């Protein structure tokens, strides 16, 4: 997890160690934990890691004795993506040079309509 955070997010080694220890304190030797165990700040961290595709969520619904439905949310490691991130360069949704990737026609739009 430390290497993934260094590689994908650009965390320094001490920052990555802190985050990894914080997350692993919840998981222990398990691959999945219940969301109710998290405090508010750690839940925000988990959502960040979900955006990075390091963690994933799932939920199940059960019926209580009074007939109401209850949803239980779980967090788990996204092992496939963690392994891919360690082997490959991380996915980027944006080009490195946004303006350089635009076609020339975008830059002369005003001139074509007589607006200079």
N, C-alpha and C positions, 0 to 999 in steps of 0.2 A: 504494500500500500504506500509506503514511503516513496519508493521509486516512481510509482504512478503519479503521485502528487507532485513530485519534483519535475517529472517529464511533461505532464499535461497542464498543470496550473502554474508551474514555475516557482513553487514554494522552495524556500531554503531548506536545508537538511533539518535544522532545529524546528522550523514551523511544521514541516511534514511529519516529523516524529511526534510532535504534540498532538496534531490532528489524528494521526494513526492510533496513538495510545488512547485518545478520547473515544474513538470509535470502537476499538478492540475491547475496551473496558465494558462496553455494553454486550458485545458478542461473545466474549470469552472463547470457548471452544465450539460454539454453535455457528451455523451458517445463516440462521434466521432468528430474529428477535421480534417481540411484539412492540408495537408503536407506543403503547401506554407506558413503557419503561422510560421513555425519553422525557427530558425536561424541555422547555420552550427553546432555549438557545441551542441545545444539541439537535433538536428536530430541525431547526433552520440549517445547521451544518449538514444534516442528513439529506435535506432537500437539495443543497448545493452539490453534494456528492452524487445525488441522483441525476442532476443536470449534467454532471461530468460522466455519467453512465458507469460510475463505480459501484453504486448501490441501486437496487431496484425495490419496488414495492408490490405487494399483492394484498388482497383482502378477501375475507369470506364472511358470509352472513349466516347467522344462526337465529333461531326463534327462542325467545325467552318464555318462561312459564306463563307470563301474563298475555302472551300472544304477540307482543311487539318484536320486531326484527332488530337485531343488534349486529353492527358491522365491526369486525376485528381486523385491524391493519397490521401488516408485517413488513419488516425490512430484511433484505438479504443482500449478500455480495453478488455482484454481476461478474462471476469468475471468467466467463468467456471474453467479455470486453476488457477486463483487467489484463488477461493474458495477451490479448491483441494489442493493447496500449503499450505493454512492455516490449513486445516484439517489433511493432510498426511505429511509424510516425503517427501521432494522433490526428484524427479527422479534423479538417477545418472547413467550416461552412462558408467562410468569407475568403475572397482572394487576397493575397498579400498586398497588392496594390490596386485598390478599388478603382481609382481614377484611371490608372493605366490600362485596366481591363475593359474600359468602355470603348465602343467603336468611335471612329472619327466623326461619324454623322451626328453624334450627340453634341459635339463641340461646335458645329457650325449651324445649329438649329436656328438661332436668331438671325444670322446672315441670310439664310434662305428665305425668310419671310420679310426681308427688307428692314429688319430691326438691327441697328448697329450700335 
